[in-house]
Amino acid sequence: MKVIATTRKAQGTGASRRLRRADKLPGIVYGGNVPATPIVLEHNPIFYALRKEKFHASVLTMELDGQEELVILRAFQMHPYKPQVMHIDFQRISADEPITMRVPLHFHGEEVSPAVKVDKAIISRAAAYVEVTCLPRQLPEFIDVDLSKMESGMTLHSDDLPLPEGVSVAEGVVIASVIAPVADEIPEAAAEEGAAPAAEAAAAPAAEGESK
């Protein structure tokens, strides 16, 4: 994906406010052993790109003043109630240096797993993404998570994920776990205990009526 930007000469709160009124987006690109560069972008293309999962977990090509460089999205700020991006940060990267990025998890197969289909349990998803470390060219758009083999008592960890070659994740992170079903029926003894007070309460008004 490509991002087009120009160097932002005017800085400060007032300058940023004027840019936003003109449908521009102030931002910054940093890293790469060079000074951080204030930039300005067209607002709407970025606003709609941020709605795409891929934009958050991909190596992007930034054309800055006509020169292309590789960047990744690091942060952005939204207006508290308007559909407006207020500021955006990108980081320069090198093609031959590892990067660490959040990559979304795509779950499937839950409904056919023994835990759900046979035991009527629930599979709780503990993470929506994982942080991976790899070279830029090895960065996956997402990681597939197959839940179809989940059984009662099982917990899926980041170590169990099918990772592409050259991609690593932190070990021991819980991705999903099986939660035992709650019993639908009240035990017979408990039901009898609950029935006795209810019967006594129902009998009390009738006894009062008879005494009158």
C-alpha positions in Angstrom: 0.0 0.0 0.0 1.2 3.5 -0.8 1.0 6.7 1.2 1.7 10.1 -0.4 3.1 12.9 1.8 5.0 16.1 1.7 7.2 17.8 4.3 5.3 20.0 6.6 7.0 23.4 7.0 4.5 25.2 9.2 4.3 23.6 12.7 2.5 24.3 15.9 -1.1 24.1 17.1 -2.4 26.9 14.9 -0.7 25.5 11.8 -2.1 22.0 12.4 -5.6 23.5 13.0 -5.4 25.3 9.6 -4.3 22.1 7.9 -7.2 20.2 9.3 -9.7 22.8 8.2 -8.3 22.3 4.7 -8.9 18.5 4.9 -5.2 17.9 5.4 -3.7 15.6 8.0 -0.6 16.5 10.0 1.8 13.7 10.9 5.4 12.7 11.4 7.8 10.0 10.1 10.7 9.0 12.2 13.5 6.4 12.5 16.1 5.3 10.0 18.9 7.2 11.8 17.7 10.5 10.3 15.8 13.3 12.1 12.1 13.0 12.5 10.3 14.7 9.6 6.9 16.5 10.1 4.7 15.6 7.2 1.3 16.5 5.8 -1.1 14.1 4.0 -4.5 14.2 2.4 -7.0 13.4 5.2 -9.6 11.3 3.4 -7.4 8.6 1.9 -5.8 8.0 5.3 -9.2 8.1 7.1 -10.6 5.3 4.8 -7.3 3.3 4.8 -7.4 3.2 8.6 -10.6 1.2 8.3 -8.7 -1.6 6.6 -7.1 -4.2 8.7 -4.2 -4.5 6.2 -3.2 -0.9 6.6 -2.4 -1.5 10.3 -0.3 -4.6 9.7 1.6 -4.1 6.5 4.8 -2.5 5.2 3.8 0.7 3.5 5.5 2.6 0.8 5.6 6.3 1.5 6.3 8.7 -1.3 7.7 11.8 0.6 8.4 14.8 -1.6 8.7 12.4 -4.6 11.1 10.0 -2.9 9.9 6.5 -1.8 10.8 4.8 1.5 9.4 1.9 3.5 7.4 2.8 6.6 5.0 1.2 9.0 2.1 2.8 10.9 2.9 3.3 14.5 0.1 5.5 16.0 -2.8 7.8 15.1 -5.2 10.0 17.1 -8.9 10.4 16.3 -11.1 13.3 17.2 -13.2 12.4 20.3 -16.5 12.6 18.4 -16.0 13.7 14.8 -15.0 11.3 12.0 -11.6 12.9 11.7 -8.0 11.8 12.1 -6.1 14.4 14.1 -2.5 13.1 13.8 -0.6 10.1 12.5 2.9 8.6 13.1 4.9 6.5 10.7 8.3 4.8 11.3 10.9 4.3 8.7 12.2 0.8 8.3 15.0 -1.0 6.5 14.3 -4.0 4.2 17.1 -6.0 5.9 16.4 -5.2 9.6 13.8 -7.0 11.7 10.7 -5.2 12.8 8.1 -5.9 15.5 4.5 -5.5 14.5 1.0 -6.3 15.8 -0.6 -8.9 13.4 -4.3 -9.7 13.6 -5.5 -13.2 14.3 -8.2 -14.8 12.0 -10.2 -17.4 13.9 -12.2 -20.2 12.3 -13.5 -23.7 13.0 -14.9 -23.0 16.4 -18.4 -24.3 15.6 -17.1 -27.8 14.5 -14.7 -28.3 17.4 -15.3 -31.2 19.9 -15.4 -28.6 22.7 -18.4 -26.8 21.1 -20.1 -29.5 19.0 -19.9 -32.3 21.5 -19.4 -30.8 25.0 -21.4 -27.6 24.4 -18.6 -25.6 25.8 -17.5 -22.1 24.9 -14.2 -21.1 23.3 -13.0 -17.8 24.7 -10.7 -15.8 22.5 -8.1 -14.1 24.7 -6.3 -12.2 22.0 -7.2 -10.4 18.8 -3.6 -10.0 17.6 0.0 -11.0 18.5 3.2 -9.1 18.2 5.6 -10.7 15.7 9.2 -10.1 14.8 10.5 -10.7 11.3 12.0 -9.0 8.3 9.7 -6.6 6.5 9.3 -9.0 3.5 8.2 -11.8 5.8 5.5 -9.8 7.6 2.2 -11.8 7.4 -1.0 -9.8 6.8 -2.7 -12.0 9.4 -2.2 -15.3 11.2 -4.7 -18.1 10.7 -6.0 -19.7 14.0 -7.8 -23.1 13.5 -10.0 -23.8 16.5 -11.6 -27.0 15.0 -9.4 -29.3 17.1 -10.1 -27.6 20.5 -11.4 -30.0 23.2 -12.6 -29.4 26.8 -9.8 -28.3 29.0 -7.6 -27.1 26.2 -5.8 -23.8 26.0 -4.2 -22.5 22.8 -0.9 -20.6 23.2 1.1 -18.4 20.8 3.6 -21.3 20.7 0.9 -23.4 18.9 0.3 -20.9 16.1 1.3 -21.9 12.5 3.9 -19.1 11.8 5.4 -18.4 8.4 9.1 -19.0 7.9 11.2 -16.4 9.7 8.4 -15.1 11.9 8.6 -15.4 15.7 6.2 -14.4 18.5 6.5 -14.2 22.3 6.0 -17.6 23.9 3.3 -18.5 26.3 0.7 -15.9 25.3 -2.8 -17.3 25.7 -4.7 -17.1 22.4 -7.9 -19.1 23.2 -9.2 -21.4 25.9 -12.2 -23.6 26.5 -14.8 -22.7 29.1 -16.9 -25.5 30.5 -20.7 -25.2 30.0 -22.9 -24.0 32.9 -25.3 -26.8 34.0 -28.8 -26.1 32.7 -30.6 -28.2 35.4 -30.8 -27.4 39.1 -29.6 -30.3 41.2 -32.6 -32.2 42.7 -31.5 -31.6 46.3 -31.2 -27.8 45.7 -34.5 -27.7 44.0 -36.2 -29.4 47.0 -34.5 -27.0 49.4 -35.8 -24.0 47.4 -39.3 -25.5 47.2 -39.8 -25.7 51.0 -39.4 -22.0 51.8 -41.6 -21.2 48.7 -44.4 -23.5 50.0 -44.2 -21.9 53.5 -44.4 -18.4 52.1 -47.5 -19.4 50.0 -49.2 -20.9 53.0 -48.7 -17.9 55.3 -51.3 -15.6 53.6 -53.9 -18.4 53.6 -53.4 -19.0 57.3 -53.9 -15.3 58.0 -57.2 -15.3 56.0 -58.5 -18.2 58.0 -57.8 -16.5 61.4 -59.8 -13.5 60.3 
